Amino acid sequence: FRMREFEQMEMQFFIQPGTQKEWYEIWKEKRMKWHLSLGLGQDNYRFHDHEKLAHYADAAADIEFRFPFGFKELEGIHSRTDFDLSSHEKFSGKKLQYFDHEVNRNYVPYVLETSIGLDRMFLAVFSNSLKEEELENNTTRTVLKLPAVLAPVKAAILPLLKKDGLPEVAQSIVDDLKWDFNVTYDEKDAVGRRYRRQDANGTPFCITVDHQTLEDQTVTIRHRDSMEQERVAISDLNGIIHAAVDMKTWLKKME
């Protein structure tokens, strides 16, 4: 969990002195909303407010996540006052003041910083997503319930049989979807085994081509998390997948 080298993603947001407490609360809310949008469970997150602050800070909190070994820090949010830019001014001899036309004066901006560990984020998502589920028929399945927007493969296209023209139709669906999504084709083993294989890979959708497809141009789409299946038109597949995995759609939900 604690590594000598790690990837850190940081943002420094520059603000007018005296507004830092307001912006601190705004960014706490925004960052928590971002984490919750991944669907890993609200009970798995909490804020930890710092009682002991660094000498330059006037507020600090961590967003903690419930890892398999307990709640640990995932992201830090800090109100750093003007320490960063004032220190740079002092040692560089260069002014870093900003003229704010709204208040008609110069000032050294205060900094509100958020900092998140990429490796810890990966661990949080992966450790929460990997499940062993008991099914109604007394069997189990291994399923990787990755947020659909993060799943590396968005859909698997499966011909029910390797004959009767079904593989050709399935391949034509692959050829259509591959321009917008990372999809895969799988015709090996019984369809139930293929479902389990894609569950373990974290693929959000399985699309099965059968003999009815040849008659009415519909397929069965199976949802990974619920295992529910529905009959949809081939022409609707792009829109269904797009609504679930598109980054823009996901981000808009946080507005």
C-alpha positions, 0 to 999 in steps of 0.5 A: 500500500505504501510504495517507494515510488508511486503515481500522484495526480494533483490539482492546484486551484488558485483563489482570492485570499479570504475565500479559501474556506468556501472553496475548501468545502466546495472541492470536498463536495466535488471530489467526493461526488466524483468518487461516488459516481464510480458506484463503489458504494457510499458506505466505503468512503468517509472524510477524515479531517486533520486535527494537526495541520501543516504550518502553512495550511488552515484546513485539510482532510482526507477522503478515505476508502474501505480497502480489504484491510480497512479505511485508508487515505485515497485522496487529500484536500488541503487549503495551503493559503499563500505558502506555495507562491509566497515561498516561490517569490521569496526564493526566486525574487520574482513577483507572483502577484495577480491583479484581480479586476473584480476587487481592483487590487493585487494579491498573491493567490491562495492555493486549494490543492487536491491530491489523489494516488493513482495506484491507490485508486486502481487498488480501490476499484479492483479490490472492490470490484472482484466478487465471488457470488453464490447463484440460485443453482448452487453454483458460484461465479467470479465477476469483476464488477468494474465501473462500465466506464473503466472496463477495458472491454465494453462488450463481447459478441457471441454467436450461439453456434459456430454454424448456420451463418451466426458467426458471420452476423456476429462478426458484422456486429463486431465490425460495426461496434469496434469503431466506437468501443473496444469489443471482443468476439468469442465462439469457444465453448457453451454460451454459459461458459462464455458468459462466465469468462466475460464476467471474470474479465469485467465485460459489462455486456454480452451480445448473443446472436441466435437463429431468431437474429436471422429472422428479425435482426434482434439479439440478446444482450446480457448485463454483467452485474444483474445477469438480466437479459433482454431482446434488442434490435441490432441497430440499438446496440450502439446507443445502449452501450454508449449510454453505459460506458461513455466518459462524457455521459458519466461526467455529466451525471456529476453536474 
